Amino acid sequence: MMNIKEAASRLGISARAIRFYEEKGLILPAKQSSNGYRTYTENDIWRLQTIAALREIGMSLQDITHAIGEIDQGNQQRLEEYLELQQAVMYAQWIELKRMMDTTQRMIDLNRQDGPLDVSHLHDLADSARRLREARQNWHDRWNYDTQAAIHDQRVQAEGRGSTEHPNSEGRHHSAYASPISDENEVSHPNQDTDHSTPSDSNDTVQSSFYLYHNYDEALEQTAHWISPALGEKGLDIGTGTGNLAGKLLQHGADMTAIDQSREMLRRCRTKYPEMHVKLGNFLALPFADHSFDFVVSSFAFHHLSPDQQLLALQEMQRVLTSRGRIGLTDLMFVDATHRDSYIRQAETTGHEEQLRALRERHFPLLDELCGWLEQQGYVTKHVRHNELLYTLLAVPLR
C-alpha cells in the first residue's frame, strides 16, 4: 500500500494527474478510515500504468473508460478494437502530415524555378491540399452498417438472385448488358473489346427493381479469378463486410487481411474466417505501412466515397502496394458521364424512387475516369460488365 505521493513517484506522473483520473472514475482507491487519505494497491498502480499508456498513444478519456471496462471483463477482442481504432487515428494523422510535407516540397520546388514566381500556383496547391484534407475528414458511415451486419449475408444472397435477369443457354444469368470476359492474360484499354452501350442507345430500360447486389457471387468469383493469387501472396480487402471476397481469395491460397469500419461486420468476418487477419480501418487512411501487400481488392464499397475521397482511396491503395501490386475493384459504375446522365434522366422520367435514392446516397464512379487515372499511374487495365451497372476492374502495373 502507498500514498498518492509515493504512487506518483513510482509512476513518473503528477499527483494532480492521479486525482484527475480519480475524478473521472477511472480508479477508485481505498481511503483510510482514520484520516481519509487515499491508499493505492498494486492493482491501482497497474490500472494507472494502463491509463497512462493509453493516454500516451493519444486515446481519449471516453475511449480509455470503455477500454478499461473491457479489460476488467477480460474482453481482449473489444480491447483490441479500441487499440485498432486509435491506431487508425494515428495513421490518418500521419498520412495528413505526409501530404502536408509533400505539398510544402512542391511549393519549394515551384519557388526554385527560373523566372518570377506565379503566386497563384501556391494558392492552387494550398487549395488542393485543403480540399483533400476536408474530403478525408468528412467521410462518415451514413448507412450504419453495424446494424446491418446480422442480415448482410442473407441480403446479398437474396438480391444476388434478383428476378430482373434472364438465363442464357448455359443456365448462367446475365443481364442484356453483360459482355464476354476477356482472357485473364490479356489487358485491355477501357475503349477496347467492351460493350459500352447505355440506356439511351439500347432497347433495354431502367429495371423496375434496383438490386445493389445483383450478380454478387459472379462478380466476386470474377475478382478472385483475375487476381489469381500465388500461394502465400499478401492481399488486402478494403470494406470487407463479412469477408465474402476475402474468403474466396483465402481459399485460393492468399494470406488475407480484411479491414472495415464496422465492428459488427468484422466480428462476423472473424467468426467465418478465424485464420484471416481482421482489422478496423477505412479507405482513406489504411492502417498499414507502405508496400505491405501484393494486391488490394474491394467489392461493393468504393461507391460509398465521394469523387474526391475515391481519389484519396486510390492513392492509399498505391501506397500500401508493392511495386508490382495489382488492384481489383468490383462495384457499380457508370461507363462515362453520358451513361450516368442518361441513367439519371430515365430514372427521373419513370419516377423510380429506388434508383434515384441510390444515386443520391452513393457515388458510383465513372469507369472511363477510373481507368484513365490508373493508366496515368502506370497501370494497364481490363474490365468486365456483369450487368447494367456492375463491373469488375483489374489494374496491373506495367513495371
TAKACOR-V291073 format. One record per residue. N is the residue number from 1. RES is the residue in one small letter. SS is DSSP state (h for helix, s for strand, l for the rest). Layout:
n=N res=RES ss=SS
n=N res=RES ss=SS
This chain:
n=1 res=m ss=l
n=2 res=m ss=s
n=3 res=n ss=l
n=4 res=i ss=h
n=5 res=k ss=h
n=6 res=e ss=h
n=7 res=a ss=h
n=8 res=a ss=h
n=9 res=s ss=h
n=10 res=r ss=h
n=11 res=l ss=h
n=12 res=g ss=l
n=13 res=i ss=l
n=14 res=s ss=l
n=15 res=a ss=h
n=16 res=r ss=h
n=17 res=a ss=h
n=18 res=i ss=h
n=19 res=r ss=h
n=20 res=f ss=h
n=21 res=y ss=h
n=22 res=e ss=h
n=23 res=e ss=h
n=24 res=k ss=l
n=25 res=g ss=l
n=26 res=l ss=l
n=27 res=i ss=l
n=28 res=l ss=l
n=29 res=p ss=l
n=30 res=a ss=s
n=31 res=k ss=s
n=32 res=q ss=l
n=33 res=s ss=l
n=34 res=s ss=l
n=35 res=n ss=l
n=36 res=g ss=l
n=37 res=y ss=l
n=38 res=r ss=s
n=39 res=t ss=s
n=40 res=y ss=s
n=41 res=t ss=l
n=42 res=e ss=h
n=43 res=n ss=h
n=44 res=d ss=h
n=45 res=i ss=h
n=46 res=w ss=h
n=47 res=r ss=h
n=48 res=l ss=h
n=49 res=q ss=h
n=50 res=t ss=h
n=51 res=i ss=h
n=52 res=a ss=h
n=53 res=a ss=h
n=54 res=l ss=h
n=55 res=r ss=h
n=56 res=e ss=h
n=57 res=i ss=l
n=58 res=g ss=l
n=59 res=m ss=l
n=60 res=s ss=l
n=61 res=l ss=h
n=62 res=q ss=h
n=63 res=d ss=h
n=64 res=i ss=h
n=65 res=t ss=h
n=66 res=h ss=h
n=67 res=a ss=h
n=68 res=i ss=h
n=69 res=g ss=h
n=70 res=e ss=h
n=71 res=i ss=h
n=72 res=d ss=h
n=73 res=q ss=l
n=74 res=g ss=l
n=75 res=n ss=l
n=76 res=q ss=h
n=77 res=q ss=h
n=78 res=r ss=h
n=79 res=l ss=h
n=80 res=e ss=h
n=81 res=e ss=h
n=82 res=y ss=h
n=83 res=l ss=h
n=84 res=e ss=h
n=85 res=l ss=h
n=86 res=q ss=h
n=87 res=q ss=h
n=88 res=a ss=h
n=89 res=v ss=h
n=90 res=m ss=h
n=91 res=y ss=h
n=92 res=a ss=h
n=93 res=q ss=h
n=94 res=w ss=h
n=95 res=i ss=h
n=96 res=e ss=h
n=97 res=l ss=h
n=98 res=k ss=h
n=99 res=r ss=h
n=100 res=m ss=h
n=101 res=m ss=h
n=102 res=d ss=h
n=103 res=t ss=h
n=104 res=t ss=h
n=105 res=q ss=h
n=106 res=r ss=h
n=107 res=m ss=h
n=108 res=i ss=h
n=109 res=d ss=h
n=110 res=l ss=h
n=111 res=n ss=h
n=112 res=r ss=l
n=113 res=q ss=l
n=114 res=d ss=l
n=115 res=g ss=l
n=116 res=p ss=l
n=117 res=l ss=l
n=118 res=d ss=l
n=119 res=v ss=h
n=120 res=s ss=h
n=121 res=h ss=h
n=122 res=l ss=h
n=123 res=h ss=h
n=124 res=d ss=h
n=125 res=l ss=h
n=126 res=a ss=h
n=127 res=d ss=h
n=128 res=s ss=h
n=129 res=a ss=h
n=130 res=r ss=h
n=131 res=r ss=h
n=132 res=l ss=h
n=133 res=r ss=h
n=134 res=e ss=h
n=135 res=a ss=h
n=136 res=r ss=h
n=137 res=q ss=h
n=138 res=n ss=l
n=139 res=w ss=l
n=140 res=h ss=l
n=141 res=d ss=l
n=142 res=r ss=l
n=143 res=w ss=l
n=144 res=n ss=l
n=145 res=y ss=h
n=146 res=d ss=h
n=147 res=t ss=h
n=148 res=q ss=h
n=149 res=a ss=h
n=150 res=a ss=h
n=151 res=i ss=h
n=152 res=h ss=h
n=153 res=d ss=h
n=154 res=q ss=h
n=155 res=r ss=h
n=156 res=v ss=h
n=157 res=q ss=h
n=158 res=a ss=h
n=159 res=e ss=h
n=160 res=g ss=h
n=161 res=r ss=l
n=162 res=g ss=l
n=163 res=s ss=l
n=164 res=t ss=l
n=165 res=e ss=l
n=166 res=h ss=s
n=167 res=p ss=s
n=168 res=n ss=l
n=169 res=s ss=l
n=170 res=e ss=l
n=171 res=g ss=l
n=172 res=r ss=l
n=173 res=h ss=s
n=174 res=h ss=s
n=175 res=s ss=l
n=176 res=a ss=l
n=177 res=y ss=l
n=178 res=a ss=l
n=179 res=s ss=l
n=180 res=p ss=l
n=181 res=i ss=l
n=182 res=s ss=l
n=183 res=d ss=l
n=184 res=e ss=l
n=185 res=n ss=l
n=186 res=e ss=l
n=187 res=v ss=l
n=188 res=s ss=l
n=189 res=h ss=l
n=190 res=p ss=l
n=191 res=n ss=l
n=192 res=q ss=l
n=193 res=d ss=l
n=194 res=t ss=l
n=195 res=d ss=l
n=196 res=h ss=l
n=197 res=s ss=l
n=198 res=t ss=l
n=199 res=p ss=h
n=200 res=s ss=h
n=201 res=d ss=h
n=202 res=s ss=l
n=203 res=n ss=l
n=204 res=d ss=l
n=205 res=t ss=l
n=206 res=v ss=l
n=207 res=q ss=l
n=208 res=s ss=l
n=209 res=s ss=l
n=210 res=f ss=l
n=211 res=y ss=l
n=212 res=l ss=l
n=213 res=y ss=l
n=214 res=h ss=l
n=215 res=n ss=l
n=216 res=y ss=h
n=217 res=d ss=h
n=218 res=e ss=h
n=219 res=a ss=h
n=220 res=l ss=h
n=221 res=e ss=h
n=222 res=q ss=h
n=223 res=t ss=h
n=224 res=a ss=h
n=225 res=h ss=h
n=226 res=w ss=h
n=227 res=i ss=h
n=228 res=s ss=l
n=229 res=p ss=l
n=230 res=a ss=l
n=231 res=l ss=l
n=232 res=g ss=l
n=233 res=e ss=l
n=234 res=k ss=s
n=235 res=g ss=s
n=236 res=l ss=s
n=237 res=d ss=s
n=238 res=i ss=s
n=239 res=g ss=l
n=240 res=t ss=l
n=241 res=g ss=l
n=242 res=t ss=l
n=243 res=g ss=l
n=244 res=n ss=h
n=245 res=l ss=h
n=246 res=a ss=h
n=247 res=g ss=h
n=248 res=k ss=h
n=249 res=l ss=h
n=250 res=l ss=h
n=251 res=q ss=h
n=252 res=h ss=l
n=253 res=g ss=l
n=254 res=a ss=l
n=255 res=d ss=s
n=256 res=m ss=s
n=257 res=t ss=s
n=258 res=a ss=s
n=259 res=i ss=s
n=260 res=d ss=s
n=261 res=q ss=l
n=262 res=s ss=l
n=263 res=r ss=h
n=264 res=e ss=h
n=265 res=m ss=h
n=266 res=l ss=h
n=267 res=r ss=h
n=268 res=r ss=h
n=269 res=c ss=h
n=270 res=r ss=h
n=271 res=t ss=h
n=272 res=k ss=h
n=273 res=y ss=l
n=274 res=p ss=l
n=275 res=e ss=l
n=276 res=m ss=l
n=277 res=h ss=s
n=278 res=v ss=s
n=279 res=k ss=s
n=280 res=l ss=s
n=281 res=g ss=l
n=282 res=n ss=l
n=283 res=f ss=l
n=284 res=l ss=l
n=285 res=a ss=l
n=286 res=l ss=l
n=287 res=p ss=l
n=288 res=f ss=l
n=289 res=a ss=l
n=290 res=d ss=l
n=291 res=h ss=l
n=292 res=s ss=l
n=293 res=f ss=s
n=294 res=d ss=s
n=295 res=f ss=s
n=296 res=v ss=s
n=297 res=v ss=s
n=298 res=s ss=s
n=299 res=s ss=s
n=300 res=f ss=l
n=301 res=a ss=l
n=302 res=f ss=h
n=303 res=h ss=h
n=304 res=h ss=h
n=305 res=l ss=l
n=306 res=s ss=l
n=307 res=p ss=h
n=308 res=d ss=h
n=309 res=q ss=h
n=310 res=q ss=h
n=311 res=l ss=h
n=312 res=l ss=h
n=313 res=a ss=h
n=314 res=l ss=h
n=315 res=q ss=h
n=316 res=e ss=h
n=317 res=m ss=h
n=318 res=q ss=h
n=319 res=r ss=h
n=320 res=v ss=h
n=321 res=l ss=s
n=322 res=t ss=s
n=323 res=s ss=s
n=324 res=r ss=s
n=325 res=g ss=s
n=326 res=r ss=s
n=327 res=i ss=s
n=328 res=g ss=s
n=329 res=l ss=s
n=330 res=t ss=s
n=331 res=d ss=s
n=332 res=l ss=s
n=333 res=m ss=s
n=334 res=f ss=s
n=335 res=v ss=l
n=336 res=d ss=l
n=337 res=a ss=h
n=338 res=t ss=h
n=339 res=h ss=h
n=340 res=r ss=h
n=341 res=d ss=h
n=342 res=s ss=h
n=343 res=y ss=h
n=344 res=i ss=h
n=345 res=r ss=h
n=346 res=q ss=h
n=347 res=a ss=h
n=348 res=e ss=h
n=349 res=t ss=h
n=350 res=t ss=h
n=351 res=g ss=l
n=352 res=h ss=l
n=353 res=e ss=h
n=354 res=e ss=h
n=355 res=q ss=h
n=356 res=l ss=h
n=357 res=r ss=h
n=358 res=a ss=h
n=359 res=l ss=h
n=360 res=r ss=h
n=361 res=e ss=h
n=362 res=r ss=l
n=363 res=h ss=l
n=364 res=f ss=l
n=365 res=p ss=s
n=366 res=l ss=s
n=367 res=l ss=h
n=368 res=d ss=h
n=369 res=e ss=h
n=370 res=l ss=h
n=371 res=c ss=h
n=372 res=g ss=h
n=373 res=w ss=h
n=374 res=l ss=h
n=375 res=e ss=h
n=376 res=q ss=h
n=377 res=q ss=l
n=378 res=g ss=l
n=379 res=y ss=s
n=380 res=v ss=s
n=381 res=t ss=s
n=382 res=k ss=s
n=383 res=h ss=s
n=384 res=v ss=s
n=385 res=r ss=s
n=386 res=h ss=l
n=387 res=n ss=l
n=388 res=e ss=l
n=389 res=l ss=l
n=390 res=l ss=s
n=391 res=y ss=s
n=392 res=t ss=s
n=393 res=l ss=s
n=394 res=l ss=s
n=395 res=a ss=s
n=396 res=v ss=s
n=397 res=p ss=s
n=398 res=l ss=l
n=399 res=r ss=l
